[in-house]
Amino acid sequence: MPAQWTGELIGDIHNAGLKIRDVAEEAKLNPKYVSQLLHGKAVSQKAESKLRDALDRLVSRMGEDADGSPNS
């Protein structure tokens, strides 16, 4: 069974209007590996923070792009 954080992260990715592939690329991870992590087929102690950080960076950039100024 996947860890609870995986479902939360998938929901956050969806709510941000992004794809898992986008977050995987930002985290510099193979999208197939990230899929395995999110479906409980692989386990990593560092994956949650690495993927969460990548999502946060993408969302921050989206905010900057929307109005041309930093999102604070």
N, C-alpha and C positions, 0 to 999 in steps of 0.2 A: 504494500500500500504506500502511495506517495506521502511524503511529509506534508503537514498542513501548510507550510510556507509556499509550497509549489502552487497550490490552488489559489492562494492569496496573490501570488505574483502573476499568475495567468490572468486573474481578474483585473489586476492593476494595469497589465499590458493592454488588455482589451479596452479598458476604460480610457486609456490614454490614446486610443486609436492607432496603436502600433501592432506589429507582428512579432512573434517570438523570434523570427529570423533577425529583425532589426536589433533586438536586445542582445542576441547571441553575437552578432557582428560587432556591436559596440563593446561587448565584454571580451572580444577577441577569442571567442569559443566557437567550435564547430556547431552549427545549428542542429545536426543530428544528435550530437552529444547532449546539447541542452534539452532536446526533446526527450532523450532518455532520462535525464535528471528530473524533468517535470512530470514524467509518467512513472517515476519510481523504479526505473530499470537500471539506474546508476545512482551512486551516492557519492557526495563530496562534501567535506566539512566547509570548504571555502565558497562553494557555488552560490549559496544564498546571498552572501554579501557582495560577491562579484556581480551577480545578475541584478541585484537591487541597485547597486551603484551605477551600473550601465543604464538601467531604466531611468534613474534620477537624472543622469546627464542628458539623456534624450528628451525627457520632459522639460528640463530646464531650457534646452536649446529651442524647443518648440515654442516656449513662452517668449523667448527673445525674438524669434522669427515673426511671431504674431504682431508685435507692435514696434519692432526695431530697436527696442531698448532692453537692457538686462532685466530679468525677472527677479525681483527682490521681495 
